[in-house]
Amino acid sequence: MIDYRKRAEAIALVIFDVDGVLTDGSLYLGDDGQEYKAFNSRDGHGMTMLREAGIELAVITGRRSEVVRIRMESLGIEHIFQGRRDKLPAYESLRTASGLADSQIAYVGDDVVDLPVMRHVGLAIAVADAHPLVKAHCHWQTQTPGGHGAAREVCEGLLEAQGKLGGLFARYLGA
């Protein structure tokens, strides 16, 4: 793996997969067929910090879930692509609409369905418990597994590489 920091300096948009990245990949189904997911609140705050630092956020997920829409909207994420098993067309649409180059986009994934997008972006990130093939094709691998703080690790790593993390933390320290 290369030093991700140089690539991270250019990132203006971060795209997250959901199941296995923002969640631990477990799917909880009620007797009524309702789907439930557990999101890590620290991941959410990291995503909020990215947005506050001027970095755009998006999700592209293969499944469709109302709880994903609700959670992403609560974080202020406008670009939500659900039901996209083939994620590349959604990525290309988002890239075109944003006017950004591949080198300005990061993608965080965990499974082989994420590889087509990961092979296009400027910074491909795999969570710690990602499929071995995904790990083999990433620029950066988190120390933390999906759903357990991996997204927060990504957010803070990007903010640190761009020199923005200290300023964001300063307000919590009363500085």
Sequence and secondary structure as in RCSB ss.txt:
>XXXX:A:sequence
MIDYRKRAEAIALVIFDVDGVLTDGSLYLGDDGQEYKAFNSRDGHGMTMLREAGIELAVITGRRSEVVRIRMESL
GIEHIFQGRRDKLPAYESLRTASGLADSQIAYVGDDVVDLPVMRHVGLAIAVADAHPLVKAHCHWQTQTPGGHGA
AREVCEGLLEAQGKLGGLFARYLGA
>XXXX:A:secstr
   HHHHHTT  EEEE STTTTS S  EE TTS EE    HHHHHHHHHHHHTT EEEEE SS  HHHHHHHHHT
T  EEE S SS HHHHHHHHHHHT  GGGEEEEE SGGGHHHHTTSSEEEE TT  HHHHHT SEE SS TTTTH
HHHHHHHHHHHTT HHHHHHTTTT 
